Amino acid sequence: MKEPLEEAKIKWRGWHPFRYAVGTLLHSLGVDSKIIQAILRHANVSTTLNYYVKPVAAESYGGQKLEKAFKAASAERKLKQAK
């Protein structure tokens, strides 16, 4: 986790902010609220929507940077496995 983030020059702020980002990113991608609830392991979907999905303007959200970091890490892992 740390290596792709460092390569993308994203400062790691811990698991709790990461969970907020995951909830918000999945919601912005159109993932069903109940699926996000299950991924974040909340007992109630209201917890997910009220606390873990943040309204953001598309142009101000850094999710694209995070997505690129994970795609690059995944591609690198696949290359290593192929060797």
mmCIF file of the N, C-alpha and C atoms, coordinates in Angstrom:
data_MODEL
# 
_entry.id   MODEL 
# 
loop_
_atom_site.group_PDB 
_atom_site.id 
_atom_site.type_symbol 
_atom_site.label_atom_id 
_atom_site.label_alt_id 
_atom_site.label_comp_id 
_atom_site.label_asym_id 
_atom_site.label_entity_id 
_atom_site.label_seq_id 
_atom_site.pdbx_PDB_ins_code 
_atom_site.Cartn_x 
_atom_site.Cartn_y 
_atom_site.Cartn_z 
_atom_site.occupancy 
_atom_site.B_iso_or_equiv 
_atom_site.pdbx_formal_charge 
_atom_site.auth_seq_id 
_atom_site.auth_comp_id 
_atom_site.auth_asym_id 
_atom_site.auth_atom_id 
_atom_site.pdbx_PDB_model_num 
ATOM 1   N N  . MET A 1 1  ? 0.817   -1.187  0.000   1.00 0.00 ? 1  MET A N  1 
ATOM 2   C CA . MET A 1 1  ? 0.000   0.000   0.000   1.00 0.00 ? 1  MET A CA 1 
ATOM 3   C C  . MET A 1 1  ? 0.866   1.257   0.000   1.00 0.00 ? 1  MET A C  1 
ATOM 4   N N  . LYS A 1 2  ? 1.882   1.265   0.844   1.00 0.00 ? 2  LYS A N  1 
ATOM 5   C CA . LYS A 1 2  ? 2.690   2.473   0.976   1.00 0.00 ? 2  LYS A CA 1 
ATOM 6   C C  . LYS A 1 2  ? 3.477   2.788   -0.290  1.00 0.00 ? 2  LYS A C  1 
ATOM 7   N N  . GLU A 1 3  ? 4.034   1.754   -0.942  1.00 0.00 ? 3  GLU A N  1 
ATOM 8   C CA . GLU A 1 3  ? 4.872   2.006   -2.118  1.00 0.00 ? 3  GLU A CA 1 
ATOM 9   C C  . GLU A 1 3  ? 4.122   2.696   -3.252  1.00 0.00 ? 3  GLU A C  1 
ATOM 10  N N  . PRO A 1 4  ? 2.937   2.198   -3.664  1.00 0.00 ? 4  PRO A N  1 
ATOM 11  C CA . PRO A 1 4  ? 2.231   2.899   -4.741  1.00 0.00 ? 4  PRO A CA 1 
ATOM 12  C C  . PRO A 1 4  ? 1.860   4.324   -4.360  1.00 0.00 ? 4  PRO A C  1 
ATOM 13  N N  . LEU A 1 5  ? 1.511   4.533   -3.099  1.00 0.00 ? 5  LEU A N  1 
ATOM 14  C CA . LEU A 1 5  ? 1.160   5.880   -2.663  1.00 0.00 ? 5  LEU A CA 1 
ATOM 15  C C  . LEU A 1 5  ? 2.373   6.802   -2.699  1.00 0.00 ? 5  LEU A C  1 
ATOM 16  N N  . GLU A 1 6  ? 3.519   6.306   -2.239  1.00 0.00 ? 6  GLU A N  1 
ATOM 17  C CA . GLU A 1 6  ? 4.736   7.119   -2.264  1.00 0.00 ? 6  GLU A CA 1 
ATOM 18  C C  . GLU A 1 6  ? 5.122   7.454   -3.691  1.00 0.00 ? 6  GLU A C  1 
ATOM 19  N N  . GLU A 1 7  ? 5.014   6.467   -4.596  1.00 0.00 ? 7  GLU A N  1 
ATOM 20  C CA . GLU A 1 7  ? 5.351   6.706   -6.002  1.00 0.00 ? 7  GLU A CA 1 
ATOM 21  C C  . GLU A 1 7  ? 4.435   7.754   -6.621  1.00 0.00 ? 7  GLU A C  1 
ATOM 22  N N  . ALA A 1 8  ? 3.171   7.769   -6.197  1.00 0.00 ? 8  ALA A N  1 
ATOM 23  C CA . ALA A 1 8  ? 2.213   8.751   -6.711  1.00 0.00 ? 8  ALA A CA 1 
ATOM 24  C C  . ALA A 1 8  ? 2.272   10.065  -5.936  1.00 0.00 ? 8  ALA A C  1 
ATOM 25  N N  . LYS A 1 9  ? 3.204   10.131  -4.979  1.00 0.00 ? 9  LYS A N  1 
ATOM 26  C CA . LYS A 1 9  ? 3.384   11.322  -4.147  1.00 0.00 ? 9  LYS A CA 1 
ATOM 27  C C  . LYS A 1 9  ? 2.110   11.675  -3.369  1.00 0.00 ? 9  LYS A C  1 
ATOM 28  N N  . ILE A 1 10 ? 1.490   10.618  -2.820  1.00 0.00 ? 10 ILE A N  1 
ATOM 29  C CA . ILE A 1 10 ? 0.306   10.785  -1.981  1.00 0.00 ? 10 ILE A CA 1 
ATOM 30  C C  . ILE A 1 10 ? 0.719   10.465  -0.553  1.00 0.00 ? 10 ILE A C  1 
ATOM 31  N N  . LYS A 1 11 ? 0.487   11.391  0.355   1.00 0.00 ? 11 LYS A N  1 
ATOM 32  C CA . LYS A 1 11 ? 0.851   11.188  1.752   1.00 0.00 ? 11 LYS A CA 1 
ATOM 33  C C  . LYS A 1 11 ? -0.143  10.238  2.410   1.00 0.00 ? 11 LYS A C  1 
ATOM 34  N N  . TRP A 1 12 ? 0.366   9.193   3.050   1.00 0.00 ? 12 TRP A N  1 
ATOM 35  C CA . TRP A 1 12 ? -0.478  8.244   3.773   1.00 0.00 ? 12 TRP A CA 1 
ATOM 36  C C  . TRP A 1 12 ? -0.930  8.883   5.079   1.00 0.00 ? 12 TRP A C  1 
ATOM 37  N N  . ARG A 1 13 ? -2.229  8.915   5.312   1.00 0.00 ? 13 ARG A N  1 
ATOM 38  C CA . ARG A 1 13 ? -2.779  9.555   6.504   1.00 0.00 ? 13 ARG A CA 1 
ATOM 39  C C  . ARG A 1 13 ? -3.458  8.559   7.445   1.00 0.00 ? 13 ARG A C  1 
ATOM 40  N N  . GLY A 1 14 ? -3.382  7.277   7.122   1.00 0.00 ? 14 GLY A N  1 
ATOM 41  C CA . GLY A 1 14 ? -3.936  6.252   7.995   1.00 0.00 ? 14 GLY A CA 1 
ATOM 42  C C  . GLY A 1 14 ? -5.170  5.593   7.411   1.00 0.00 ? 14 GLY A C  1 
ATOM 43  N N  . TRP A 1 15 ? -5.620  4.551   8.090   1.00 0.00 ? 15 TRP A N  1 
ATOM 44  C CA . TRP A 1 15 ? -6.731  3.751   7.592   1.00 0.00 ? 15 TRP A CA 1 
ATOM 45  C C  . TRP A 1 15 ? -8.071  4.469   7.658   1.00 0.00 ? 15 TRP A C  1 
ATOM 46  N N  . HIS A 1 16 ? -8.291  5.276   8.672   1.00 0.00 ? 16 HIS A N  1 
ATOM 47  C CA . HIS A 1 16 ? -9.598  5.919   8.794   1.00 0.00 ? 16 HIS A CA 1 
ATOM 48  C C  . HIS A 1 16 ? -9.866  6.877   7.626   1.00 0.00 ? 16 HIS A C  1 
ATOM 49  N N  . PRO A 1 17 ? -8.956  7.786   7.311   1.00 0.00 ? 17 PRO A N  1 
ATOM 50  C CA . PRO A 1 17 ? -9.177  8.642   6.139   1.00 0.00 ? 17 PRO A CA 1 
ATOM 51  C C  . PRO A 1 17 ? -9.267  7.829   4.844   1.00 0.00 ? 17 PRO A C  1 
ATOM 52  N N  . PHE A 1 18 ? -8.524  6.721   4.781   1.00 0.00 ? 18 PHE A N  1 
ATOM 53  C CA . PHE A 1 18 ? -8.600  5.861   3.601   1.00 0.00 ? 18 PHE A CA 1 
ATOM 54  C C  . PHE A 1 18 ? -10.021 5.324   3.427   1.00 0.00 ? 18 PHE A C  1 
ATOM 55  N N  . ARG A 1 19 ? -10.653 4.918   4.526   1.00 0.00 ? 19 ARG A N  1 
ATOM 56  C CA . ARG A 1 19 ? -12.021 4.399   4.460   1.00 0.00 ? 19 ARG A CA 1 
ATOM 57  C C  . ARG A 1 19 ? -12.997 5.472   3.968   1.00 0.00 ? 19 ARG A C  1 
ATOM 58  N N  . TYR A 1 20 ? -12.805 6.716   4.414   1.00 0.00 ? 20 TYR A N  1 
ATOM 59  C CA . TYR A 1 20 ? -13.632 7.811   3.901   1.00 0.00 ? 20 TYR A CA 1 
ATOM 60  C C  . TYR A 1 20 ? -13.446 7.947   2.385   1.00 0.00 ? 20 TYR A C  1 
ATOM 61  N N  . ALA A 1 21 ? -12.207 7.891   1.957   1.00 0.00 ? 21 ALA A N  1 
ATOM 62  C CA . ALA A 1 21 ? -11.916 8.029   0.527   1.00 0.00 ? 21 ALA A CA 1 
ATOM 63  C C  . ALA A 1 21 ? -12.535 6.894   -0.272  1.00 0.00 ? 21 ALA A C  1 
ATOM 64  N N  . VAL A 1 22 ? -12.441 5.678   0.234   1.00 0.00 ? 22 VAL A N  1 
ATOM 65  C CA . VAL A 1 22 ? -13.030 4.527   -0.457  1.00 0.00 ? 22 VAL A CA 1 
ATOM 66  C C  . VAL A 1 22 ? -14.544 4.712   -0.581  1.00 0.00 ? 22 VAL A C  1 
ATOM 67  N N  . GLY A 1 23 ? -15.185 5.062   0.518   1.00 0.00 ? 23 GLY A N  1 
ATOM 68  C CA . GLY A 1 23 ? -16.632 5.266   0.480   1.00 0.00 ? 23 GLY A CA 1 
ATOM 69  C C  . GLY A 1 23 ? -17.036 6.346   -0.508  1.00 0.00 ? 23 GLY A C  1 
ATOM 70  N N  . THR A 1 24 ? -16.332 7.449   -0.479  1.00 0.00 ? 24 THR A N  1 
ATOM 71  C CA . THR A 1 24 ? -16.643 8.569   -1.362  1.00 0.00 ? 24 THR A CA 1 
ATOM 72  C C  . THR A 1 24 ? -16.366 8.217   -2.820  1.00 0.00 ? 24 THR A C  1 
ATOM 73  N N  . LEU A 1 25 ? -15.230 7.579   -3.085  1.00 0.00 ? 25 LEU A N  1 
ATOM 74  C CA . LEU A 1 25 ? -14.870 7.208   -4.455  1.00 0.00 ? 25 LEU A CA 1 
ATOM 75  C C  . LEU A 1 25 ? -15.861 6.205   -5.033  1.00 0.00 ? 25 LEU A C  1 
ATOM 76  N N  . LEU A 1 26 ? -16.190 5.168   -4.276  1.00 0.00 ? 26 LEU A N  1 
ATOM 77  C CA . LEU A 1 26 ? -17.148 4.176   -4.763  1.00 0.00 ? 26 LEU A CA 1 
ATOM 78  C C  . LEU A 1 26 ? -18.500 4.812   -5.047  1.00 0.00 ? 26 LEU A C  1 
ATOM 79  N N  . HIS A 1 27 ? -18.929 5.696   -4.165  1.00 0.00 ? 27 HIS A N  1 
ATOM 80  C CA . HIS A 1 27 ? -20.207 6.383   -4.373  1.00 0.00 ? 27 HIS A CA 1 
ATOM 81  C C  . HIS A 1 27 ? -20.157 7.232   -5.638  1.00 0.00 ? 27 HIS A C  1 
ATOM 82  N N  . SER A 1 28 ? -19.057 7.935   -5.852  1.00 0.00 ? 28 SER A N  1 
ATOM 83  C CA . SER A 1 28 ? -18.939 8.786   -7.045  1.00 0.00 ? 28 SER A CA 1 
ATOM 84  C C  . SER A 1 28 ? -18.882 7.957   -8.326  1.00 0.00 ? 28 SER A C  1 
ATOM 85  N N  . LEU A 1 29 ? -18.477 6.687   -8.207  1.00 0.00 ? 29 LEU A N  1 
ATOM 86  C CA . LEU A 1 29 ? -18.447 5.793   -9.370  1.00 0.00 ? 29 LEU A CA 1 
ATOM 87  C C  . LEU A 1 29 ? -19.793 5.113   -9.608  1.00 0.00 ? 29 LEU A C  1 
ATOM 88  N N  . GLY A 1 30 ? -20.752 5.388   -8.735  1.00 0.00 ? 30 GLY A N  1 
ATOM 89  C CA . GLY A 1 30 ? -22.088 4.848   -8.921  1.00 0.00 ? 30 GLY A CA 1 
ATOM 90  C C  . GLY A 1 30 ? -22.332 3.490   -8.280  1.00 0.00 ? 30 GLY A C  1 
ATOM 91  N N  . VAL A 1 31 ? -21.436 3.061   -7.392  1.00 0.00 ? 31 VAL A N  1 
ATOM 92  C CA . VAL A 1 31 ? -21.624 1.784   -6.706  1.00 0.00 ? 31 VAL A CA 1 
ATOM 93  C C  . VAL A 1 31 ? -22.802 1.912   -5.747  1.00 0.00 ? 31 VAL A C  1 
ATOM 94  N N  . ASP A 1 32 ? -23.637 0.874   -5.702  1.00 0.00 ? 32 ASP A N  1 
ATOM 95  C CA . ASP A 1 32 ? -24.812 0.872   -4.836  1.00 0.00 ? 32 ASP A CA 1 
ATOM 96  C C  . ASP A 1 32 ? -24.410 1.061   -3.371  1.00 0.00 ? 32 ASP A C  1 
ATOM 97  N N  . SER A 1 33 ? -25.208 1.823   -2.654  1.00 0.00 ? 33 SER A N  1 
ATOM 98  C CA . SER A 1 33 ? -24.924 2.134   -1.244  1.00 0.00 ? 33 SER A CA 1 
ATOM 99  C C  . SER A 1 33 ? -24.792 0.883   -0.382  1.00 0.00 ? 33 SER A C  1 
ATOM 100 N N  . LYS A 1 34 ? -25.610 -0.131  -0.648  1.00 0.00 ? 34 LYS A N  1 
ATOM 101 C CA . LYS A 1 34 ? -25.543 -1.366  0.141   1.00 0.00 ? 34 LYS A CA 1 
ATOM 102 C C  . LYS A 1 34 ? -24.224 -2.108  -0.105  1.00 0.00 ? 34 LYS A C  1 
ATOM 103 N N  . ILE A 1 35 ? -23.690 -2.006  -1.303  1.00 0.00 ? 35 ILE A N  1 
ATOM 104 C CA . ILE A 1 35 ? -22.394 -2.625  -1.604  1.00 0.00 ? 35 ILE A CA 1 
ATOM 105 C C  . ILE A 1 35 ? -21.292 -1.899  -0.837  1.00 0.00 ? 35 ILE A C  1 
ATOM 106 N N  . ILE A 1 36 ? -21.340 -0.577  -0.843  1.00 0.00 ? 36 ILE A N  1 
ATOM 107 C CA . ILE A 1 36 ? -20.348 0.208   -0.105  1.00 0.00 ? 36 ILE A CA 1 
ATOM 108 C C  . ILE A 1 36 ? -20.447 -0.116  1.382   1.00 0.00 ? 36 ILE A C  1 
ATOM 109 N N  . GLN A 1 37 ? -21.657 -0.226  1.883   1.00 0.00 ? 37 GLN A N  1 
ATOM 110 C CA . GLN A 1 37 ? -21.869 -0.597  3.283   1.00 0.00 ? 37 GLN A CA 1 
ATOM 111 C C  . GLN A 1 37 ? -21.192 -1.924  3.591   1.00 0.00 ? 37 GLN A C  1 
ATOM 112 N N  . ALA A 1 38 ? -21.357 -2.898  2.709   1.00 0.00 ? 38 ALA A N  1 
ATOM 113 C CA . ALA A 1 38 ? -20.757 -4.224  2.924   1.00 0.00 ? 38 ALA A CA 1 
ATOM 114 C C  . ALA A 1 38 ? -19.237 -4.154  2.874   1.00 0.00 ? 38 ALA A C  1 
ATOM 115 N N  . ILE A 1 39 ? -18.701 -3.405  1.935   1.00 0.00 ? 39 ILE A N  1 
ATOM 116 C CA . ILE A 1 39 ? -17.240 -3.272  1.812   1.00 0.00 ? 39 ILE A CA 1 
ATOM 117 C C  . ILE A 1 39 ? -16.657 -2.638  3.073   1.00 0.00 ? 39 ILE A C  1 
ATOM 118 N N  . LEU A 1 40 ? -17.314 -1.606  3.576   1.00 0.00 ? 40 LEU A N  1 
ATOM 119 C CA . LEU A 1 40 ? -16.826 -0.915  4.771   1.00 0.00 ? 40 LEU A CA 1 
ATOM 120 C C  . LEU A 1 40 ? -17.248 -1.615  6.066   1.00 0.00 ? 40 LEU A C  1 
ATOM 121 N N  . ARG A 1 41 ? -18.074 -2.646  5.933   1.00 0.00 ? 41 ARG A N  1 
ATOM 122 C CA . ARG A 1 41 ? -18.515 -3.477  7.057   1.00 0.00 ? 41 ARG A CA 1 
ATOM 123 C C  . ARG A 1 41 ? -19.274 -2.687  8.123   1.00 0.00 ? 41 ARG A C  1 
ATOM 124 N N  . HIS A 1 42 ? -20.196 -1.862  7.652   1.00 0.00 ? 42 HIS A N  1 
ATOM 125 C CA . HIS A 1 42 ? -21.059 -1.119  8.567   1.00 0.00 ? 42 HIS A CA 1 
ATOM 126 C C  . HIS A 1 42 ? -22.351 -1.901  8.795   1.00 0.00 ? 42 HIS A C  1 
ATOM 127 N N  . ALA A 1 43 ? -22.892 -1.827  10.002  1.00 0.00 ? 43 ALA A N  1 
ATOM 128 C CA . ALA A 1 43 ? -24.147 -2.507  10.317  1.00 0.00 ? 43 ALA A CA 1 
ATOM 129 C C  . ALA A 1 43 ? -25.335 -1.814  9.635   1.00 0.00 ? 43 ALA A C  1 
ATOM 130 N N  . ASN A 1 44 ? -25.244 -0.505  9.474   1.00 0.00 ? 44 ASN A N  1 
ATOM 131 C CA . ASN A 1 44 ? -26.347 0.270   8.893   1.00 0.00 ? 44 ASN A CA 1 
ATOM 132 C C  . ASN A 1 44 ? -25.857 1.094   7.712   1.00 0.00 ? 44 ASN A C  1 
ATOM 133 N N  . VAL A 1 45 ? -26.640 1.092   6.647   1.00 0.00 ? 45 VAL A N  1 
ATOM 134 C CA . VAL A 1 45 ? -26.266 1.886   5.476   1.00 0.00 ? 45 VAL A CA 1 
ATOM 135 C C  . VAL A 1 45 ? -26.262 3.373   5.808   1.00 0.00 ? 45 VAL A C  1 
ATOM 136 N N  . SER A 1 46 ? -27.051 3.782   6.808   1.00 0.00 ? 46 SER A N  1 
ATOM 137 C CA . SER A 1 46 ? -27.070 5.194   7.188   1.00 0.00 ? 46 SER A CA 1 
ATOM 138 C C  . SER A 1 46 ? -25.697 5.652   7.706   1.00 0.00 ? 46 SER A C  1 
ATOM 139 N N  . THR A 1 47 ? -24.971 4.773   8.394   1.00 0.00 ? 47 THR A N  1 
ATOM 140 C CA . THR A 1 47 ? -23.614 5.108   8.849   1.00 0.00 ? 47 THR A CA 1 
ATOM 141 C C  . THR A 1 47 ? -22.724 5.377   7.652   1.00 0.00 ? 47 THR A C  1 
ATOM 142 N N  . THR A 1 48 ? -22.821 4.510   6.652   1.00 0.00 ? 48 THR A N  1 
ATOM 143 C CA . THR A 1 48 ? -22.014 4.657   5.441   1.00 0.00 ? 48 THR A CA 1 
ATOM 144 C C  . THR A 1 48 ? -22.306 5.985   4.757   1.00 0.00 ? 48 THR A C  1 
ATOM 145 N N  . LEU A 1 49 ? -23.580 6.261   4.539   1.00 0.00 ? 49 LEU A N  1 
ATOM 146 C CA . LEU A 1 49 ? -23.955 7.460   3.790   1.00 0.00 ? 49 LEU A CA 1 
ATOM 147 C C  . LEU A 1 49 ? -23.761 8.748   4.586   1.00 0.00 ? 49 LEU A C  1 
ATOM 148 N N  . ASN A 1 50 ? -24.030 8.708   5.867   1.00 0.00 ? 50 ASN A N  1 
ATOM 149 C CA . ASN A 1 50 ? -23.936 9.932   6.677   1.00 0.00 ? 50 ASN A CA 1 
ATOM 150 C C  . ASN A 1 50 ? -22.518 10.310  7.061   1.00 0.00 ? 50 ASN A C  1 
ATOM 151 N N  . TYR A 1 51 ? -21.625 9.344   7.170   1.00 0.00 ? 51 TYR A N  1 
ATOM 152 C CA . TYR A 1 51 ? -20.281 9.629   7.677   1.00 0.00 ? 51 TYR A CA 1 
ATOM 153 C C  . TYR A 1 51 ? -19.153 9.295   6.702   1.00 0.00 ? 51 TYR A C  1 
ATOM 154 N N  . TYR A 1 52 ? -19.338 8.347   5.804   1.00 0.00 ? 52 TYR A N  1 
ATOM 155 C CA . TYR A 1 52 ? -18.236 7.878   4.975   1.00 0.00 ? 52 TYR A CA 1 
ATOM 156 C C  . TYR A 1 52 ? -18.336 8.272   3.514   1.00 0.00 ? 52 TYR A C  1 
ATOM 157 N N  . VAL A 1 53 ? -19.444 8.838   3.109   1.00 0.00 ? 53 VAL A N  1 
ATOM 158 C CA . VAL A 1 53 ? -19.588 9.334   1.739   1.00 0.00 ? 53 VAL A CA 1 
ATOM 159 C C  . VAL A 1 53 ? -19.658 10.848  1.829   1.00 0.00 ? 53 VAL A C  1 
ATOM 160 N N  . LYS A 1 54 ? -18.622 11.490  1.331   1.00 0.00 ? 54 LYS A N  1 
ATOM 161 C CA . LYS A 1 54 ? -18.523 12.949  1.405   1.00 0.00 ? 54 LYS A CA 1 
ATOM 162 C C  . LYS A 1 54 ? -18.872 13.564  0.051   1.00 0.00 ? 54 LYS A C  1 
ATOM 163 N N  . PRO A 1 55 ? -19.682 14.613  0.043   1.00 0.00 ? 55 PRO A N  1 
ATOM 164 C CA . PRO A 1 55 ? -19.966 15.291  -1.220  1.00 0.00 ? 55 PRO A CA 1 
ATOM 165 C C  . PRO A 1 55 ? -18.737 16.090  -1.662  1.00 0.00 ? 55 PRO A C  1 
ATOM 166 N N  . VAL A 1 56 ? -18.318 15.876  -2.897  1.00 0.00 ? 56 VAL A N  1 
ATOM 167 C CA . VAL A 1 56 ? -17.152 16.595  -3.419  1.00 0.00 ? 56 VAL A CA 1 
ATOM 168 C C  . VAL A 1 56 ? -17.396 16.985  -4.869  1.00 0.00 ? 56 VAL A C  1 
ATOM 169 N N  . ALA A 1 57 ? -16.810 18.085  -5.253  1.00 0.00 ? 57 ALA A N  1 
ATOM 170 C CA . ALA A 1 57 ? -16.835 18.487  -6.656  1.00 0.00 ? 57 ALA A CA 1 
ATOM 171 C C  . ALA A 1 57 ? -15.861 17.590  -7.416  1.00 0.00 ? 57 ALA A C  1 
ATOM 172 N N  . ALA A 1 58 ? -16.259 17.145  -8.587  1.00 0.00 ? 58 ALA A N  1 
ATOM 173 C CA . ALA A 1 58 ? -15.442 16.213  -9.356  1.00 0.00 ? 58 ALA A CA 1 
ATOM 174 C C  . ALA A 1 58 ? -14.032 16.749  -9.589  1.00 0.00 ? 58 ALA A C  1 
ATOM 175 N N  . GLU A 1 59 ? -13.908 18.033  -9.855  1.00 0.00 ? 59 GLU A N  1 
ATOM 176 C CA . GLU A 1 59 ? -12.591 18.584  -10.164 1.00 0.00 ? 59 GLU A CA 1 
ATOM 177 C C  . GLU A 1 59 ? -11.701 18.722  -8.931  1.00 0.00 ? 59 GLU A C  1 
ATOM 178 N N  . SER A 1 60 ? -12.286 18.694  -7.734  1.00 0.00 ? 60 SER A N  1 
ATOM 179 C CA . SER A 1 60 ? -11.477 18.869  -6.535  1.00 0.00 ? 60 SER A CA 1 
ATOM 180 C C  . SER A 1 60 ? -11.098 17.545  -5.882  1.00 0.00 ? 60 SER A C  1 
ATOM 181 N N  . TYR A 1 61 ? -11.617 16.450  -6.375  1.00 0.00 ? 61 TYR A N  1 
ATOM 182 C CA . TYR A 1 61 ? -11.391 15.159  -5.738  1.00 0.00 ? 61 TYR A CA 1 
ATOM 183 C C  . TYR A 1 61 ? -10.113 14.510  -6.271  1.00 0.00 ? 61 TYR A C  1 
ATOM 184 N N  . GLY A 1 62 ? -9.270  14.048  -5.366  1.00 0.00 ? 62 GLY A N  1 
ATOM 185 C CA . GLY A 1 62 ? -7.994  13.438  -5.744  1.00 0.00 ? 62 GLY A CA 1 
ATOM 186 C C  . GLY A 1 62 ? -8.088  11.948  -6.015  1.00 0.00 ? 62 GLY A C  1 
ATOM 187 N N  . GLY A 1 63 ? -9.262  11.427  -6.207  1.00 0.00 ? 63 GLY A N  1 
ATOM 188 C CA . GLY A 1 63 ? -9.438  9.995   -6.442  1.00 0.00 ? 63 GLY A CA 1 
ATOM 189 C C  . GLY A 1 63 ? -8.740  9.497   -7.691  1.00 0.00 ? 63 GLY A C  1 
ATOM 190 N N  . GLN A 1 64 ? -8.623  10.348  -8.704  1.00 0.00 ? 64 GLN A N  1 
ATOM 191 C CA . GLN A 1 64 ? -7.959  9.953   -9.930  1.00 0.00 ? 64 GLN A CA 1 
ATOM 192 C C  . GLN A 1 64 ? -6.492  9.611   -9.665  1.00 0.00 ? 64 GLN A C  1 
ATOM 193 N N  . LYS A 1 65 ? -5.865  10.376  -8.817  1.00 0.00 ? 65 LYS A N  1 
ATOM 194 C CA . LYS A 1 65 ? -4.464  10.145  -8.472  1.00 0.00 ? 65 LYS A CA 1 
ATOM 195 C C  . LYS A 1 65 ? -4.315  8.806   -7.741  1.00 0.00 ? 65 LYS A C  1 
ATOM 196 N N  . LEU A 1 66 ? -5.224  8.538   -6.840  1.00 0.00 ? 66 LEU A N  1 
ATOM 197 C CA . LEU A 1 66 ? -5.208  7.282   -6.107  1.00 0.00 ? 66 LEU A CA 1 
ATOM 198 C C  . LEU A 1 66 ? -5.455  6.113   -7.056  1.00 0.00 ? 66 LEU A C  1 
ATOM 199 N N  . GLU A 1 67 ? -6.395  6.272   -7.959  1.00 0.00 ? 67 GLU A N  1 
ATOM 200 C CA . GLU A 1 67 ? -6.699  5.222   -8.924  1.00 0.00 ? 67 GLU A CA 1 
ATOM 201 C C  . GLU A 1 67 ? -5.478  4.906   -9.791  1.00 0.00 ? 67 GLU A C  1 
ATOM 202 N N  . LYS A 1 68 ? -4.774  5.936   -10.255 1.00 0.00 ? 68 LYS A N  1 
ATOM 203 C CA . LYS A 1 68 ? -3.565  5.729   -11.061 1.00 0.00 ? 68 LYS A CA 1 
ATOM 204 C C  . LYS A 1 68 ? -2.500  4.974   -10.281 1.00 0.00 ? 68 LYS A C  1 
ATOM 205 N N  . ALA A 1 69 ? -2.343  5.310   -9.010  1.00 0.00 ? 69 ALA A N  1 
ATOM 206 C CA . ALA A 1 69 ? -1.339  4.640   -8.181  1.00 0.00 ? 69 ALA A CA 1 
ATOM 207 C C  . ALA A 1 69 ? -1.639  3.155   -8.057  1.00 0.00 ? 69 ALA A C  1 
ATOM 208 N N  . PHE A 1 70 ? -2.910  2.811   -7.839  1.00 0.00 ? 70 PHE A N  1 
ATOM 209 C CA . PHE A 1 70 ? -3.267  1.400   -7.697  1.00 0.00 ? 70 PHE A CA 1 
ATOM 210 C C  . PHE A 1 70 ? -3.166  0.660   -9.022  1.00 0.00 ? 70 PHE A C  1 
ATOM 211 N N  . LYS A 1 71 ? -3.526  1.311   -10.126 1.00 0.00 ? 71 LYS A N  1 
ATOM 212 C CA . LYS A 1 71 ? -3.396  0.670   -11.438 1.00 0.00 ? 71 LYS A CA 1 
ATOM 213 C C  . LYS A 1 71 ? -1.934  0.391   -11.758 1.00 0.00 ? 71 LYS A C  1 
ATOM 214 N N  . ALA A 1 72 ? -1.071  1.352   -11.464 1.00 0.00 ? 72 ALA A N  1 
ATOM 215 C CA . ALA A 1 72 ? 0.355   1.169   -11.718 1.00 0.00 ? 72 ALA A CA 1 
ATOM 216 C C  . ALA A 1 72 ? 0.919   0.034   -10.870 1.00 0.00 ? 72 ALA A C  1 
ATOM 217 N N  . ALA A 1 73 ? 0.526   -0.020  -9.612  1.00 0.00 ? 73 ALA A N  1 
ATOM 218 C CA . ALA A 1 73 ? 0.995   -1.083  -8.721  1.00 0.00 ? 73 ALA A CA 1 
ATOM 219 C C  . ALA A 1 73 ? 0.495   -2.441  -9.194  1.00 0.00 ? 73 ALA A C  1 
ATOM 220 N N  . SER A 1 74 ? -0.729  -2.494  -9.656  1.00 0.00 ? 74 SER A N  1 
ATOM 221 C CA . SER A 1 74 ? -1.300  -3.744  -10.154 1.00 0.00 ? 74 SER A CA 1 
ATOM 222 C C  . SER A 1 74 ? -0.572  -4.210  -11.410 1.00 0.00 ? 74 SER A C  1 
ATOM 223 N N  . ALA A 1 75 ? -0.294  -3.286  -12.313 1.00 0.00 ? 75 ALA A N  1 
ATOM 224 C CA . ALA A 1 75 ? 0.425   -3.632  -13.539 1.00 0.00 ? 75 ALA A CA 1 
ATOM 225 C C  . ALA A 1 75 ? 1.832   -4.130  -13.220 1.00 0.00 ? 75 ALA A C  1 
ATOM 226 N N  . GLU A 1 76 ? 2.493   -3.478  -12.282 1.00 0.00 ? 76 GLU A N  1 
ATOM 227 C CA . GLU A 1 76 ? 3.839   -3.888  -11.886 1.00 0.00 ? 76 GLU A CA 1 
ATOM 228 C C  . GLU A 1 76 ? 3.816   -5.286  -11.265 1.00 0.00 ? 76 GLU A C  1 
ATOM 229 N N  . ARG A 1 77 ? 2.819   -5.552  -10.441 1.00 0.00 ? 77 ARG A N  1 
ATOM 230 C CA . ARG A 1 77 ? 2.686   -6.869  -9.800  1.00 0.00 ? 77 ARG A CA 1 
ATOM 231 C C  . ARG A 1 77 ? 2.479   -7.948  -10.854 1.00 0.00 ? 77 ARG A C  1 
ATOM 232 N N  . LYS A 1 78 ? 1.669   -7.656  -11.861 1.00 0.00 ? 78 LYS A N  1 
ATOM 233 C CA . LYS A 1 78 ? 1.414   -8.623  -12.943 1.00 0.00 ? 78 LYS A CA 1 
ATOM 234 C C  . LYS A 1 78 ? 2.688   -8.909  -13.717 1.00 0.00 ? 78 LYS A C  1 
ATOM 235 N N  . LEU A 1 79 ? 3.497   -7.874  -13.953 1.00 0.00 ? 79 LEU A N  1 
ATOM 236 C CA . LEU A 1 79 ? 4.775   -8.065  -14.661 1.00 0.00 ? 79 LEU A CA 1 
ATOM 237 C C  . LEU A 1 79 ? 5.708   -8.956  -13.855 1.00 0.00 ? 79 LEU A C  1 
ATOM 238 N N  . LYS A 1 80 ? 5.774   -8.725  -12.554 1.00 0.00 ? 80 LYS A N  1 
ATOM 239 C CA . LYS A 1 80 ? 6.635   -9.532  -11.694 1.00 0.00 ? 80 LYS A CA 1 
ATOM 240 C C  . LYS A 1 80 ? 6.183   -10.986 -11.663 1.00 0.00 ? 80 LYS A C  1 
ATOM 241 N N  . GLN A 1 81 ? 4.870   -11.207 -11.666 1.00 0.00 ? 81 GLN A N  1 
ATOM 242 C CA . GLN A 1 81 ? 4.338   -12.564 -11.642 1.00 0.00 ? 81 GLN A CA 1 
ATOM 243 C C  . GLN A 1 81 ? 4.588   -13.283 -12.953 1.00 0.00 ? 81 GLN A C  1 
ATOM 244 N N  . ALA A 1 82 ? 4.607   -12.541 -14.051 1.00 0.00 ? 82 ALA A N  1 
ATOM 245 C CA . ALA A 1 82 ? 4.813   -13.134 -15.364 1.00 0.00 ? 82 ALA A CA 1 
ATOM 246 C C  . ALA A 1 82 ? 6.263   -13.596 -15.568 1.00 0.00 ? 82 ALA A C  1 
ATOM 247 N N  . LYS A 1 83 ? 7.195   -13.017 -14.806 1.00 0.00 ? 83 LYS A N  1 
ATOM 248 C CA . LYS A 1 83 ? 8.617   -13.357 -14.977 1.00 0.00 ? 83 LYS A CA 1 
ATOM 249 C C  . LYS A 1 83 ? 8.958   -14.636 -14.327 1.00 0.00 ? 83 LYS A C  1 
# 
